[in-house]
């Protein structure tokens, strides 16, 4: 029985994902590197930035299809697991932006046709974190040109030794961190920032929107008071340096890299001290996985850049083989 397709525009615009009776068999016959037999779409722009698209207007979709702009080198996308995506979609009729997560924060889905729709699901199959992909299809008479960046859903990189006397962090198979406070240890009086896993992505800067997963516990008893790792929970996004986060997190996340996991021990003075919160007198321990960071853009910021070439991300030496690095160099 063919899969039923979710309308792409409904997905992009955040509407209720009603199922239609249309099946999508064309995409399943294409490999990720095949190009639709129609006018080409040129995609340029650096990793972490909104793409610039160049195509003739009005654009006509001869058949839906997808291709890989650059491959990913991180964890593979897996059925039934969460996926975090930056997506930029344009109406090929006139180049108008339909939707772009670069104006806000990345979108969180489950890797399934029910969550993503069959076309986007097929495009993501076999891909890895770090990939940038192009999907072209027609939805309700609208030629949709969509660029997808596959983002990490958990930290990945080099393990960093921790300083003696700090809490210990263990991870479940799905990446969920568990924090153990050392017995009889005195809570530090100052902010402590301890990287646990060092990712290879860009550094967090003031004014950027940072998307993260975290677990937060009290130093006093080790009890968790907040977590985005619970079933059904989504990552949280906040702008750094404008007071959306407690001061300790604003300071602790600054200059950390995307893909990292960092433990931040926040004294009351940089947490909820001086407020009516139950946490006002508590030293807090946050374990944060940094999934994405970017500056917010507006429609006016997203303009074609004819001279900009595709700029794939730098290789992660831990996860990329020498052959893969050589292939990527040849492609560049």
N, C-alpha and C positions, 0 to 999 in steps of 0.2 A: 504494500500500500504506500503510495507516494507521501512524502512529508508535506504538510500544509505550511504555507509561507506567511510569515508576519510581514505586513507592509513596512517597507524600510522607512518611509516618512513618519509613520506613527512611532517607530522606535526612536528615530532621531529627535523628534519633537517632544518625546516624553509622554505621549498619549497612551491610553489603554491599549494593550497589545491584542487587538481582536484578530482572530485567525480567519484567513480567507480560504477559498477553495482552490487557489492556484498552486500548482506544484512547480518546483524549480529544478528541472532536469538538466538544463544547459550547463549550469555551473558545475555540476557533479562530473561532467565530461571533460572539464578543463583542468589542467594542472595549474598550480599557483603561478608559474612563470609564463604561461601562455597569455598572449594579448588578444583582446576581442578584435574581430575582423571589422574594424570601423576606424574612423578618424582617430589618430592617437591623442592621448592626453599626456602632456609633459608635467612632471611633478618635480619641484625643486624646494630647497629649504633645508635647514639643519635640524638635527635631532633636538627635540624639546621645544621646537618653535612651530607655529602654524605653517602648513605647506603653502606654496604658491603654485597655482594651476594655470596651465596655458593650453587652450584648445579653441577651436573655431566655434563661434556662436552664430546661430543656435546649434547646439550639439545634438546629434541624432544617435540614439542607441540602436544599433543594428541588432545586437544580441547582448544580453547581460554577460559579464565576465569579470575576471580579476587578474591581477598580476602583482608580483613582489617588487617593490621599489628598492628595498634592501632587506636582506634576511636578518633574523635575530640570532643571537648567540647564547641567550639565557635559557631558563627553564622552558621546556616544551609546554604548549597549551594542551590541556587534558580534558577529555569529556567529563562533564559533571562537576568540574572544578570552577572556582571563580575566575573571571577574566576582568582586567582593568584596561580600559581603552581610552585614548584620546582620539576623537573623531572630528573631521572637518568635512562638511558636505556643502556642495554648491548646486544650484539649479543651472543645468547646462544651457537652458534657454537664453539666459542673459548674464550668467555669472554671479547672480545674487547668492549670498551666503544663506543657506537653509538653517544650518545649525553648526556650532563649533564649541567643543568642550574647552578650547583655549580661551573662551570668554568667561569660563567659570572653572569647573573642575572635571576630572576624568569621570567616565561612566563605568559603573560596576554591574556586571552581568554574570550569569552562569553559562558555562560552555555547553549550550544545548540549542537545538533549533527552536524550542519553545521560548527561550529567553531572548535569543538573538535574531530569530527569523532564519529561514533556511539558507538564503544567499550569503548573509554575513557569517553564519555558522560554517558553511562550506569554505568561504574565503579564509577563515581562521584555522581550519583543520591542518595539522602538520606544521604549523608555525611555532616560532619560539619568541620569548620575550625579547624585545628590542627591534622586532620587525616593523617595517612601514609597508603598508599594502594599499592597493588601489582597487576599488570596486565600482563598477559602472552598471547601472540598471535603470529601467523606466518604471516609475510608480505612479499610477493614476494619471498618465500623460506627462509627468514631469521627468525629464532626464536627470537622474541623480548621479553626481560624481562625488564619490566618497573616498577620503584618505583615512586610513586607520593606523594608529601607532599602538603596538602591543606593549603594555607597561607591566612591571613586576607586581605581583600580589603579595610578595614576602621578600625579606632581605636575602641577598645572595652576594657572596664575595669572599674575601679573606677573613678568617677568624682573627680576632685581636685579643691578646691575653689581658685579663682584668687585674686591677690592683688589689692586693690583699686587704681584706677587711670590708670589701664591698659585697653587696648581695650577689648570690649565684643565680644564673639564669639557665634553665634547661628548656629545650624545645621539643614539642611533639612532632610527629611525622608531617603534619600539615603546617608546621611553622609556629603554632601557638606557643608563646613563651610563658614559662612558669618561674616565678621569682621566689627565692628563698633568702630571707633576711638572716644574717649571721647571728647566732645566739650571743647575748650579753654584749653586743657591739653598740657603741654609742653612735647616734646619728650625727653625721657631719654638720657643722654649723654653716658651711658655705656650699654653694652650688658645685656639684660634681657631674662632669660629663665624661662618660666612659664608653667609647665605641666598642661594640661587641663583634660586629661584622662590618667590614669596610667595603662598601659598594664602589663601582667604577663610574657612576653617573656624575652629572654636574653638581656643584655645590649650591646649597640653599642660600639665597640672598634676601636681604630686607626688601619687603614689598611683593615678594612672590607668594603665590598660592601653593601651599605644601599639602600634599595628600599623604595620609599616614594611617597605619594600623598600630594600635598600642594596647598595652596592659598597664594598669596603674594600681599600686598597692601602698598601704600605710607601712612606714618603717616600724611603727610601734608594735604591730601584731601580725604583719605580713598578709593581712586580708585585702583582697582586691576590691576596689570601689568603682572601677570603670574599666571597660574592655571593649574593643571593636572586633574581638576574635570569637565572640559568642555566635551561636547559630543564628543566621538571619541578619547579623550586624554588617554594616558597611564601613569602609574606611571613612575617616573624617578629613575635611579640608579646611584650612584656615590661612589667612594672609599673615605673613611673618612681620612683626615689628610695629603693628598698629593697635595692639591691645586686645586682639581677639583671643589670644592664649594667655595663660598666666605668665608672669615675667620669666620664671625659670625655664619654661619651655621655649619662649621666644629667644632667650639667650642660648639655651642648650642646643637647639636645632640649627642655629646659624653656622654656616660653613661646613656642615655635615654633607655627605654626598648621597645622591639618590641610589637606592639599593642597599644602603647601610641599615644596620640595627644599632641603636645607641641607647644606653642606660643613662637616665638623667635623674639625679637625686636632688630634690628641690626642698630647701629649708622653708619653714613657714613664712619668713619675710619675703620670699620670692614666689610663694604659692598663694594660699588663701588667708594669710595672716592679716588681722585687722578687719576681717569681714565676719558676718554672722554664720558662715558655713560651718558645718560639723568638722571640716578639715582645717579650720583656722589655726589650730595649734599642732598640726601634724607635719612631720617630714614625709614627703611623698617620693615614691620611686616609680618612674615611668620607663618602660621598655618600648621603644618606638621603632617601627620599620618604616623607612622613608621610601615612598613608592613613586612620587612624582613631584616636580616643582617647575613652575613656569610663571611668567608675568602674564596677567590678564590682558587680553586685547579686545578691541572693539571692531565693528565692521570697517571703520576707516583705516584701522591698522593692517587689515588683511588685503593687500594689493599685489598684483602680479609683479614679479621681479625677473625680468627676462634674462638678466645676466647671472642670476644665481644658479649654481649647479647643485645637484643632489649631493648631500653631505651625510654619509652614513655615520653612525656612532663609532667611537673608538673601540677597538677590540678589547674584550675582557680576557686577559691572558690565562686566567684560571679555567675558563670555560670554552676557549676557542683553540682548536688544534692548529698546528703550523700550516697544514694543508688548507684549512678554512681561511686563515689569515692571508695566505698566498692568493687564494681564489678571490677574496675580497679586494686585495690590492690590484689584481688584474682588472676587476670590474671597474675600479675607480679610474 
